[in-house]
């Protein structure tokens, strides 16, 4: 695959990166950065306390090379925790530790699919899904969600082709924060079960934000509805330590080719050069696997920001998870509106990066009063549009 083949996908990502950097240079500490989810305050200090404790007690063998799938004791603890959350009997060797969710996705796509396979992507979706698929010589089909950003199962069924071998969804949705309920997951499973030959299609369930449900809304696991599921998890996203790059892949215990799939994933870790996470962050993931982050502060910020924006006339998608808000742009060209906000020192992300026009995403990186200043600017520019 030549660089030219990627140009259409890379151009908007690179343009936004330049806008982001130029804005930070121009405004310096006055910039209000609500773009990439890099919170500037501690929501829950426990991972930092645990990491400091682990580092203080570390001996040479605690920092040794890890097998490509991760340390067995770590995989065992992660499997036990995920078994409780999914109500599925995961074993230690169903888990493959990865350097973040991005590597997990790339490893899953590279080891479980091959050209000319087609993969359905439900949009809006994380920005780099299509890039990975295209780079591997696979084909992606973008299928929009319903207007409320829940799954449009009938649209997925209509998009199916004889070459379709997989579907990728995020649960909860990213960038939207929508939680797909049991009904729609069961409907998706029914569509996928109609296509058993030559092998059942795979569902890649990106659960990077599964532990960021900030109210009491249930967040069902796609793997409980469809047996041929590979789940992606991110400890970094869950605990606001994204830069530590710690994630995993979980192969459903009911997958028909369970052993072969795990072997292919571990082998792909070596082939792609994606080693397991560092020894210390694997220990951190194991230590945190039985607990959930304290989202009290995030819930307060979500409710405060939603109320302020809607009171000022903006349309904000009604959702229950993630650090994000998904708001409708005053014009269809979301990139123009986002550029105008950047000119005022406020950074948000245009929905076109997530393969859907007309919206923008806010990451709740700031506490008050900085967040309120950003809301003031967003609403003022919204009214001028």
C-alpha positions in Angstrom: 0.0 0.0 0.0 1.6 3.3 -1.1 1.4 6.5 0.9 -0.9 8.0 -1.8 -3.5 5.4 -1.1 -3.7 6.6 2.5 -3.8 10.3 1.6 -7.6 10.8 1.7 -7.7 9.3 5.2 -4.6 11.0 6.6 -5.2 14.5 5.3 -8.0 15.6 7.7 -6.1 14.0 10.6 -2.9 15.8 9.8 -4.7 19.0 9.2 -6.3 18.9 12.6 -3.0 18.0 14.2 -1.5 21.2 12.7 -4.5 23.2 13.9 -4.1 21.8 17.4 -0.4 22.5 17.6 -0.7 26.0 16.1 -3.4 26.9 18.6 -1.4 25.7 21.5 1.6 27.7 20.3 -0.5 30.8 19.7 -2.4 30.8 23.0 0.1 29.0 25.3 -1.3 28.5 28.8 -4.5 30.4 27.8 -5.6 27.7 25.4 -8.6 25.7 26.5 -7.9 22.2 25.2 -11.0 20.0 25.0 -9.8 17.9 22.1 -7.9 14.8 22.9 -8.9 13.2 26.2 -6.0 14.4 28.4 -7.5 15.6 31.6 -5.6 18.2 33.6 -6.8 17.0 37.0 -7.0 13.8 38.9 -10.4 12.1 38.9 -9.2 9.2 41.0 -5.7 9.1 42.5 -5.6 5.3 43.1 -3.6 4.3 40.0 -1.0 6.9 40.8 -0.7 5.6 44.3 -0.5 2.0 43.2 2.0 2.8 40.5 4.2 4.6 43.0 4.0 1.7 45.4 4.8 -0.9 42.7 7.8 1.2 41.6 9.1 1.6 45.1 9.0 -2.2 45.7 10.2 -3.3 42.3 13.2 -5.7 42.1 15.1 -6.5 38.9 12.9 -9.5 38.0 9.8 -7.4 38.4 11.0 -5.4 35.4 12.0 -8.3 33.2 11.0 -9.1 29.6 7.4 -10.2 29.3 6.0 -13.0 27.0 4.3 -11.5 24.0 0.9 -12.3 25.4 1.7 -10.8 28.8 2.6 -12.3 32.2 0.4 -15.3 33.1 -0.5 -14.0 36.6 -1.6 -10.7 35.1 -3.7 -12.4 32.4 -5.2 -14.6 35.1 -6.4 -11.6 37.1 -7.6 -9.7 34.1 -9.6 -12.8 32.9 -11.2 -13.2 36.4 -12.3 -9.6 36.5 -13.6 -9.7 32.9 -15.5 -12.9 33.6 -17.4 -11.1 36.3 -18.2 -8.2 34.1 -19.2 -10.2 31.1 -20.6 -13.3 32.9 -18.4 -15.4 30.6 -15.9 -18.1 31.7 -12.7 -16.4 30.5 -9.5 -18.3 31.1 -6.1 -16.7 31.5 -5.0 -17.7 28.0 -8.1 -16.0 26.5 -6.4 -12.7 27.4 -3.6 -11.0 25.4 -2.0 -8.0 27.0 -1.3 -5.2 24.5 0.4 -1.8 24.6 -2.9 0.0 24.6 -6.2 -0.4 22.7 -4.8 1.0 19.5 -2.3 -1.9 19.3 -5.0 -4.3 20.3 -7.1 -3.2 17.4 -4.3 -3.4 14.9 -3.2 -6.8 16.1 -6.7 -8.2 15.9 -7.3 -6.9 12.4 -3.9 -8.1 11.1 -4.2 -11.6 12.6 -7.9 -12.5 12.1 -8.6 -11.1 8.7 -6.9 -11.2 5.3 -7.6 -9.7 1.8 -10.2 -9.5 0.2 -12.2 -9.5 3.5 -14.6 -6.6 4.1 -15.3 -5.1 7.5 -18.3 -3.0 8.5 -17.5 0.0 10.6 -20.4 1.6 12.4 -20.1 5.4 12.2 -19.3 7.8 13.8 -16.3 5.7 14.9 -12.8 6.2 16.2 -10.8 8.0 13.6 -8.1 5.4 12.8 -10.3 2.3 12.2 -10.4 2.8 8.4 -6.7 3.6 8.3 -5.7 0.3 9.9 -8.1 -1.7 7.7 -6.9 0.0 4.5 -3.2 -0.4 5.4 -3.8 -4.2 5.8 -5.3 -4.5 2.3 -8.7 -5.1 3.7 -11.9 -3.2 2.7 -14.1 -1.2 5.0 -17.8 -0.3 4.6 -19.0 2.7 6.6 -22.5 2.2 8.0 -24.1 5.2 9.8 -25.9 4.8 13.1 -29.5 5.9 13.5 -30.2 9.6 14.2 -29.9 8.9 18.0 -26.5 7.3 17.3 -27.7 3.8 18.3 -27.1 0.9 16.0 -29.1 0.9 12.7 -29.2 -2.9 12.5 -31.2 -2.9 9.3 -28.5 -0.7 7.6 -25.8 -3.1 8.7 -27.8 -6.0 7.2 -28.2 -4.1 3.9 -24.5 -3.4 3.8 -23.5 -7.1 4.1 -21.7 -8.6 1.1 -20.4 -12.1 0.4 -16.9 -10.8 1.4 -18.0 -9.3 4.7 -16.1 -11.1 7.5 -16.4 -8.7 10.4 -18.1 -5.8 12.2 -16.4 -3.3 14.5 -18.5 -1.4 17.1 -17.6 0.6 20.2 -19.4 -0.1 23.4 -19.9 2.6 24.7 -19.8 4.5 21.4 -16.7 6.6 20.8 -17.0 9.6 20.1 -20.7 9.7 21.1 -20.8 8.0 24.5 -24.0 6.1 23.5 -24.5 2.8 25.3 -25.9 0.1 23.0 -28.6 -1.8 24.9 -29.3 -5.6 25.0 -32.0 -5.3 22.4 -29.9 -3.8 19.7 -26.9 -6.0 20.5 -29.2 -9.1 20.2 -30.5 -7.8 16.9 -26.9 -7.3 15.6 -26.0 -10.8 16.7 -29.0 -12.2 14.8 -27.9 -10.5 11.6 -24.4 -11.8 12.0 -25.6 -15.4 12.8 -27.3 -15.4 9.4 -23.9 -15.6 7.7 -22.1 -18.7 9.1 -20.2 -19.7 6.0 -17.3 -20.3 5.3 -16.6 -19.2 8.9 -18.8 -17.1 11.3 -18.0 -13.4 11.0 -16.1 -11.8 13.8 -17.4 -9.0 16.0 -14.7 -6.7 17.3 -16.1 -5.0 20.4 -14.1 -1.9 21.3 -14.7 -1.5 25.0 -12.0 1.1 25.6 -14.6 3.3 27.5 -16.6 0.5 29.2 -15.5 1.6 32.7 -16.4 5.3 32.0 -20.2 5.0 32.5 -20.8 8.0 34.7 -24.3 7.2 35.7 -26.1 3.9 36.6 -27.0 3.0 33.0 -26.2 -0.7 32.3 -23.5 -1.3 29.7 -24.0 -4.8 28.3 -21.1 -6.6 26.7 -21.4 -7.5 23.0 -19.6 -10.8 23.8 -22.6 -12.0 25.9 -24.8 -11.8 22.8 -22.6 -13.0 20.1 -20.2 -15.9 20.6 -17.7 -15.0 17.9 -16.5 -11.8 19.6 -13.0 -10.3 20.3 -13.1 -7.6 23.0 -10.7 -4.7 23.2 -10.1 -3.1 26.6 -8.0 -0.1 27.7 -6.8 0.4 31.3 -5.4 3.7 30.2 -8.8 5.1 29.2 -10.5 3.6 32.3 -8.1 5.2 34.7 -7.1 8.5 32.9 -3.6 7.3 32.3 -3.8 7.0 28.5 -0.1 7.6 28.0 0.8 4.4 29.8 -0.5 2.4 26.8 -1.9 -0.6 28.6 -4.7 -2.6 27.1 -5.8 -6.2 26.2 -7.6 -8.4 23.8 -10.1 -10.9 25.2 -11.2 -13.8 23.1 -14.7 -15.0 23.8 -14.7 -18.5 25.5 -17.5 -19.5 23.1 -15.5 -18.6 19.9 -15.4 -21.6 17.7 -11.7 -21.2 16.9 -10.8 -20.0 20.3 -7.3 -21.6 20.6 -6.3 -20.8 17.0 -7.4 -17.2 17.5 -5.4 -16.7 20.6 -2.3 -18.3 19.0 -2.8 -16.0 16.0 -3.0 -12.9 18.2 0.1 -13.8 20.1 2.0 -14.5 17.0 0.9 -11.2 15.5 2.2 -9.4 18.5 5.7 -10.6 17.5 5.3 -10.1 13.7 4.0 -6.5 14.1 6.6 -5.6 16.8 3.8 -4.9 19.4 5.4 -6.2 22.6 3.3 -6.6 25.7 3.0 -3.5 27.9 5.9 -2.8 30.2 6.3 -5.1 33.2 5.3 -2.4 35.7 2.2 -1.3 33.9 1.1 -4.9 33.6 1.4 -5.2 37.3 -0.6 -1.9 37.6 -3.4 -3.3 35.4 -3.6 -6.5 37.5 -3.8 -4.5 40.7 -6.6 -2.3 39.3 -8.5 -5.1 37.5 -10.9 -5.9 40.4 -11.9 -2.2 41.1 -13.7 0.5 39.1 -12.6 4.1 38.9 -14.4 6.8 40.9 -16.5 8.7 38.4 -18.2 11.1 40.8 -16.2 14.1 39.5 -16.8 13.2 35.9 -20.5 12.8 36.4 -20.7 16.3 38.0 -18.8 17.8 35.0 -21.0 16.0 32.5 -24.2 17.2 34.1 -22.8 20.8 34.6 -21.6 21.1 31.0 -24.7 19.5 29.4 -27.0 21.8 31.4 -25.0 24.9 30.5 -24.8 24.1 26.8 -28.4 23.1 26.4 -29.6 26.2 28.3 -27.7 28.3 25.6 -29.5 26.5 22.8 -27.0 23.9 21.7 -28.1 20.3 20.9 -26.1 17.9 22.9 -26.6 14.1 22.4 -28.2 12.5 25.4 -25.6 9.9 26.5 -24.3 8.2 29.7 -20.7 7.3 29.2 -17.2 8.5 28.3 -15.4 11.8 29.0 -17.0 13.2 25.9 -20.0 15.3 24.9 -21.2 15.1 21.3 -22.8 18.4 20.1 -24.4 19.4 16.9 -22.6 22.1 14.8 -24.6 25.2 13.8 -23.5 24.5 10.2 -22.9 21.3 8.3 -19.2 22.0 7.9 -17.9 21.0 11.3 -14.3 21.7 10.4 -15.0 25.4 9.7 -16.8 25.8 13.1 -14.0 24.0 14.9 -11.4 26.3 13.2 -13.4 29.3 14.4 -13.3 28.0 18.0 -9.5 27.4 17.7 -9.1 31.0 16.6 -10.6 31.9 20.0 -8.3 29.5 21.9 -10.8 26.7 22.4 -9.9 23.3 21.0 -12.6 20.7 20.3 -12.7 17.9 17.6 -14.8 18.0 14.4 -17.0 14.9 13.9 -15.7 14.6 10.3 -12.6 13.0 11.9 -14.9 10.3 13.1 -16.4 9.8 9.6 -19.6 11.8 10.2 -20.2 15.5 9.3 -22.1 18.1 11.3 -21.1 17.6 15.0 -18.2 18.3 17.3 -16.8 16.4 20.3 -15.9 18.0 23.6 -13.5 16.2 26.0 -13.9 17.2 29.6 -10.3 17.9 30.3 -10.7 21.0 32.4 -12.3 21.8 35.7 -14.2 24.9 36.5 -13.8 27.8 35.9 -11.8 27.0 32.8 -14.5 24.8 31.5 -17.1 27.6 32.0 -14.9 30.0 30.0 -14.8 27.4 27.1 -18.6 27.0 27.3 -19.0 30.8 27.1 -16.8 30.9 23.9 -18.5 27.9 22.3 -22.0 29.3 22.8 -21.0 32.8 21.6 -19.5 31.4 18.4 -22.4 29.1 18.0 -24.8 32.1 18.1 -22.7 33.9 15.5 -22.6 31.0 13.0 
